[in-house]
């Protein structure tokens, strides 16, 4: 790019003062400052969007790499788990067969139920409890709301 020094800017300012005059020069400088500010903001926004897109593309690439590694690890874990299950099944099968062969035959369920019935005493039924004539009579559920309503009328009238 070309280099503009302080002396060049001073020459441009003097020429602008002579051409435009002292009345229009401040307004022109203000307008040029606004345009420069807008241009800088636009350039900064474009730069930020480009940076954001670059970061997103890097994050997507990293996410894809991590997902691929996770799938590889999951496949290895599944393979190892299947091998462990197969080994355990191979080891456990002879033990189950040996245990089943060594177990004595169980007595029939009906014979066990008959033996339990012969040992247990017969159950007695309880008689329902008779109402106590000395106990006060319970109020009917319909009478309770009437009492509450009458109490509310007494309180509101007082």
C-alpha positions as CSV (number, residue, x, y, z in Angstrom):
1,X,0.0,0.0,0.0
2,X,1.0,3.6,-0.3
3,X,2.3,5.5,2.7
4,X,0.7,8.8,3.6
5,X,2.6,10.9,6.1
6,X,1.8,13.9,8.2
7,X,3.2,16.4,5.7
8,X,1.0,14.9,2.9
9,X,-2.1,15.2,5.1
10,X,-1.3,18.8,5.9
11,X,-1.0,19.7,2.2
12,X,-4.4,18.0,1.5
13,X,-6.0,19.9,4.3
14,X,-4.6,23.3,3.1
15,X,-5.8,22.6,-0.5
16,X,-9.3,21.6,0.8
17,X,-9.5,24.8,2.9
18,X,-8.7,26.9,-0.1
19,X,-11.1,25.0,-2.4
20,X,-14.1,24.6,-0.1
21,X,-13.7,27.5,2.2
22,X,-13.9,27.7,6.0
23,X,-17.7,27.3,6.0
24,X,-18.1,23.9,4.2
25,X,-14.8,22.3,5.3
26,X,-16.0,21.3,8.9
27,X,-19.2,19.7,7.5
28,X,-17.2,17.8,4.9
29,X,-14.7,16.6,7.5
30,X,-17.7,15.4,9.7
31,X,-19.2,13.6,6.7
32,X,-15.9,12.0,5.7
33,X,-15.4,10.9,9.4
34,X,-18.9,9.2,9.3
35,X,-18.1,7.4,6.1
36,X,-14.8,6.2,7.4
37,X,-16.5,5.0,10.6
38,X,-19.1,3.1,8.7
39,X,-16.5,1.6,6.4
40,X,-14.4,0.5,9.5
41,X,-17.5,-1.1,11.2
42,X,-18.4,-2.9,8.0
43,X,-14.9,-4.3,7.6
44,X,-14.8,-5.3,11.3
45,X,-18.2,-7.1,10.9
46,X,-17.0,-9.0,7.8
47,X,-13.8,-9.9,9.6
48,X,-15.7,-11.2,12.6
49,X,-18.0,-13.3,10.4
50,X,-15.1,-14.8,8.6
51,X,-13.4,-15.6,11.9
52,X,-16.6,-17.1,13.2
53,X,-17.0,-19.3,10.1
54,X,-13.3,-20.5,10.4
55,X,-13.9,-21.4,14.1
56,X,-17.1,-23.2,13.2
57,X,-15.4,-25.2,10.5
58,X,-12.6,-26.1,12.9
59,X,-15.1,-27.1,15.5
60,X,-17.0,-29.3,13.0
61,X,-13.8,-31.0,11.9
62,X,-12.9,-31.7,15.6
63,X,-16.4,-32.9,16.3
64,X,-16.2,-35.3,13.4
65,X,-12.8,-36.6,14.5
66,X,-14.0,-37.1,18.1
67,X,-17.2,-38.9,16.9
68,X,-15.0,-41.2,14.7
69,X,-12.7,-42.0,17.7
70,X,-15.7,-42.6,19.9
71,X,-17.2,-45.1,17.4
72,X,-13.8,-46.9,17.2
73,X,-13.7,-47.1,21.0
74,X,-17.3,-48.3,21.2
75,X,-16.6,-51.0,18.6
76,X,-13.5,-52.2,20.6
77,X,-15.6,-52.3,23.8
78,X,-18.4,-54.2,22.1
79,X,-15.8,-56.7,20.7
80,X,-14.2,-57.1,24.1
81,X,-17.6,-57.5,25.9
82,X,-18.6,-60.2,23.4
83,X,-15.3,-62.1,24.0
84,X,-15.8,-61.9,27.8
85,X,-19.4,-63.1,27.5
86,X,-18.3,-66.0,25.3
87,X,-15.5,-66.9,27.8
88,X,-17.9,-66.8,30.7
89,X,-20.5,-68.9,28.9
90,X,-17.7,-71.5,28.2
91,X,-16.6,-71.5,31.8
92,X,-20.1,-71.5,33.4
93,X,-21.7,-74.3,31.2
94,X,-19.7,-77.2,32.7
95,X,-20.4,-75.9,36.3
96,X,-24.1,-75.7,35.6
97,X,-24.2,-79.2,34.3
98,X,-22.2,-80.6,37.2
99,X,-24.5,-78.7,39.7
100,X,-27.6,-80.1,38.1
101,X,-26.3,-83.6,38.1
102,X,-25.3,-83.4,41.8
103,X,-28.7,-82.0,43.0
104,X,-31.1,-84.6,44.6
105,X,-34.6,-84.9,43.2
106,X,-37.0,-82.5,44.9
107,X,-40.2,-83.8,46.6
108,X,-43.4,-83.2,44.7
109,X,-45.2,-80.0,45.6
110,X,-48.5,-81.7,46.5
111,X,-46.7,-83.9,49.1
112,X,-45.1,-80.9,50.7
113,X,-48.4,-79.1,50.9
114,X,-50.1,-82.1,52.5
115,X,-47.3,-82.3,55.1
116,X,-47.6,-78.6,55.9
117,X,-51.4,-78.9,56.3
118,X,-51.0,-81.9,58.7
119,X,-48.7,-79.9,61.0
120,X,-50.5,-76.6,61.1
121,X,-53.5,-76.2,63.4
122,X,-56.9,-75.2,61.9
123,X,-57.6,-71.5,61.6
124,X,-60.5,-70.1,63.6
125,X,-62.8,-67.3,62.4
126,X,-63.3,-64.2,64.5
127,X,-66.7,-63.1,65.4
128,X,-67.6,-59.5,64.6
129,X,-67.4,-57.2,67.6
130,X,-70.8,-56.2,69.0
131,X,-71.6,-52.5,69.4
132,X,-71.1,-51.1,72.8
133,X,-74.4,-49.8,74.2
134,X,-72.6,-47.4,76.5
135,X,-70.7,-45.7,73.7
136,X,-72.2,-42.4,72.4
137,X,-73.9,-42.6,69.0
138,X,-72.0,-41.3,66.1
139,X,-73.5,-38.4,64.2
140,X,-74.6,-39.0,60.7
141,X,-72.3,-37.5,58.0
142,X,-75.2,-35.4,56.7
143,X,-75.7,-33.7,60.1
144,X,-72.1,-32.4,60.3
145,X,-72.4,-29.9,57.4
146,X,-75.7,-28.6,58.8
147,X,-74.0,-27.7,62.1
148,X,-71.1,-26.0,60.3
149,X,-73.6,-23.9,58.2
150,X,-75.5,-22.9,61.3
151,X,-72.3,-21.8,63.1
152,X,-71.3,-19.7,60.1
153,X,-74.7,-17.9,60.1
154,X,-74.3,-17.2,63.8
155,X,-70.8,-15.8,63.3
156,X,-71.8,-13.6,60.3
157,X,-74.9,-12.2,62.1
158,X,-72.9,-11.2,65.2
